[in-house]
Amino acid sequence: MKSVLVVGGAGYLGGAVTDLLLKSKYNVRVYDNLLYEESFRKPVDFIYGDVRDKKKLLNQLRWADVVVWLAAIVGDGACQLNPDLTMAINRDSVKWLSENYDGRIIFMSTCSVYGAQNRELDENSPTNPLSIYASSKLQAENFLINKNAIIFRLGTLFGVGDLFSRVRMDLVVNILTVKAATLGKINVFGGNQFRPLLHVKDVARMIKMNIETEYTGIYNLKYRNVRIIDLAYQVQNHYPNCIIEKTDMPFQDTRNYRVSSQKAKETFGFSTNYSIDTGIEEIKYLINTGRIENVNNTRYSNYKHLEEQINRGKNK
Ligand SMILES: NC(=O)c1ccc[n+]([C@@H]2O[C@H](COP(=O)([O-])OP(=O)(O)OC[C@H]3O[C@@H](n4cnc5c(N)ncnc54)[C@H](O)[C@@H]3O)[C@@H](O)[C@H]2O)c1
């Protein structure tokens, strides 16, 4: 039975991955420094630790046959707050991993490594990272290219992992749904920019599926490439009284890109089970049932939460 270490497993995607692995035949352990949570409550071995704590992490790597590497400062704004810290966590710790671990690695990168480009992009398209976040992920990828590592370049995630997993409200589908639910108004800047989108549970399934495969290299994963204005209309379908306010955007959105997932489909049968409408309904349910009391709590936004910590002098 393989032992799987989920590094960054207390996060949004980590919640969905951990749930799925808990129902599997694998031994599962989560390693995370709980940047956004006070405690970890899933019924799984949990090691509180920072990926920069090499001694602690090395002990766990010795235990693991497979590492699912999710730990990162995630998002352009969050990464910009402290670029040195971002590089230390997102890039340097992956370099160290590549030098100190020979098991299977499943690594999450991002489609934002492509930057703004006006055509459908595949894994051979030129990269054009326009943020510290994208740049840190692209550099991290390079350390893994000759390892037993599969790298997923993910679109922007949406939906809910499960009712007890961390959820992020700073991602475009989720954020537009929150705005429609709480303000009755969605502001769209520009709107013609495309974004590849993907349900958080579909990624979790692809991660699990590849624990025992031998596929390596880079794969784009997306459900659909969607224009932001079309997404706003789609959210409006779930909140018919909601108003859409469109503002012409004075600058080019750095995250305008469309990707193809053909390579993942052909190689390991990548497929999706969850639509954007499902994701919108899941977020709506969280709000309607009061599971999220205050959608403005900073814990749901990586940027706001880390900014608050910096202001309190608690920058880790
Ligand atoms: N959510 C998306 O839309 C999206 C899109 C593309 C790629 N990704 C990638 O997927 C992965 C997971 O993203 P997410 O949305 O779950 O983000 P998240 O912020 O919810 O989770 C990141 C987790 O990593 C942990 N972490 C951060 N720094 C750490 C450190 N120094 N040591 C140990 N743990 C640390 C955090 O506590 C958190 O639990 C990331 O690598 C991200 O780059 C996510």
PDBQT file of the ligand as one rigid body, heavy atoms in Angstrom, charges set to zero:
ROOT
HETATM    1  N1  LIG A 401      -6.957  27.419  -6.666  1.00  0.00    +0.000 N 
HETATM    2  C1  LIG A 401      -6.631  27.652  -7.931  1.00  0.00    +0.000 C 
HETATM    3  O1  LIG A 401      -7.401  28.240  -8.711  1.00  0.00    +0.000 OA
HETATM    4  C2  LIG A 401      -5.301  27.165  -8.468  1.00  0.00    +0.000 A 
HETATM    5  C3  LIG A 401      -5.026  27.391  -9.825  1.00  0.00    +0.000 A 
HETATM    6  C4  LIG A 401      -3.794  26.986 -10.330  1.00  0.00    +0.000 A 
HETATM    7  C5  LIG A 401      -2.889  26.343  -9.506  1.00  0.00    +0.000 A 
HETATM    8  N2  LIG A 401      -3.184  26.128  -8.198  1.00  0.00    +0.000 N 
HETATM    9  C6  LIG A 401      -2.169  25.476  -7.358  1.00  0.00    +0.000 C 
HETATM   10  O2  LIG A 401      -2.778  24.469  -6.555  1.00  0.00    +0.000 OA
HETATM   11  C7  LIG A 401      -2.135  24.419  -5.275  1.00  0.00    +0.000 C 
HETATM   12  C8  LIG A 401      -3.184  24.538  -4.178  1.00  0.00    +0.000 C 
HETATM   13  O3  LIG A 401      -3.858  25.788  -4.276  1.00  0.00    +0.000 OA
HETATM   14  P1  LIG A 401      -5.075  26.151  -3.324  1.00  0.00    +0.000 P 
HETATM   15  O4  LIG A 401      -6.070  26.911  -4.108  1.00  0.00    +0.000 OA
HETATM   16  O5  LIG A 401      -5.495  24.953  -2.564  1.00  0.00    +0.000 OA
HETATM   17  O6  LIG A 401      -4.370  27.205  -2.337  1.00  0.00    +0.000 OA
HETATM   18  P2  LIG A 401      -4.476  27.404  -0.766  1.00  0.00    +0.000 P 
HETATM   19  O7  LIG A 401      -3.873  28.728  -0.471  1.00  0.00    +0.000 OA
HETATM   20  O8  LIG A 401      -5.881  27.139  -0.308  1.00  0.00    +0.000 OA
HETATM   21  O9  LIG A 401      -3.582  26.239  -0.186  1.00  0.00    +0.000 OA
HETATM   22  C9  LIG A 401      -2.194  26.302  -0.040  1.00  0.00    +0.000 C 
HETATM   23  C10 LIG A 401      -1.837  25.522   1.215  1.00  0.00    +0.000 C 
HETATM   24  O10 LIG A 401      -0.428  25.540   1.339  1.00  0.00    +0.000 OA
HETATM   25  C11 LIG A 401      -0.109  25.793   2.685  1.00  0.00    +0.000 C 
HETATM   26  N3  LIG A 401       1.203  26.435   2.748  1.00  0.00    +0.000 N 
HETATM   27  C12 LIG A 401       1.546  27.657   2.258  1.00  0.00    +0.000 A 
HETATM   28  N4  LIG A 401       2.821  27.933   2.558  1.00  0.00    +0.000 NA
HETATM   29  C13 LIG A 401       3.302  26.859   3.231  1.00  0.00    +0.000 A 
HETATM   30  C14 LIG A 401       4.550  26.554   3.812  1.00  0.00    +0.000 A 
HETATM   31  N5  LIG A 401       5.576  27.434   3.791  1.00  0.00    +0.000 N 
HETATM   32  N6  LIG A 401       4.721  25.354   4.418  1.00  0.00    +0.000 NA
HETATM   33  C15 LIG A 401       3.681  24.466   4.475  1.00  0.00    +0.000 A 
HETATM   34  N7  LIG A 401       2.459  24.707   3.959  1.00  0.00    +0.000 NA
HETATM   35  C16 LIG A 401       2.281  25.891   3.334  1.00  0.00    +0.000 A 
HETATM   36  C17 LIG A 401      -1.211  26.706   3.194  1.00  0.00    +0.000 C 
HETATM   37  O11 LIG A 401      -1.341  26.685   4.616  1.00  0.00    +0.000 OA
HETATM   38  C18 LIG A 401      -2.425  26.134   2.485  1.00  0.00    +0.000 C 
HETATM   39  O12 LIG A 401      -3.048  25.152   3.267  1.00  0.00    +0.000 OA
HETATM   40  C19 LIG A 401      -1.104  25.545  -5.267  1.00  0.00    +0.000 C 
HETATM   41  O13 LIG A 401       0.160  25.003  -5.528  1.00  0.00    +0.000 OA
HETATM   42  C20 LIG A 401      -1.546  26.455  -6.388  1.00  0.00    +0.000 C 
HETATM   43  O14 LIG A 401      -0.461  27.157  -6.961  1.00  0.00    +0.000 OA
HETATM   44  C21 LIG A 401      -4.375  26.522  -7.661  1.00  0.00    +0.000 A 
ENDROOT
TORSDOF 0
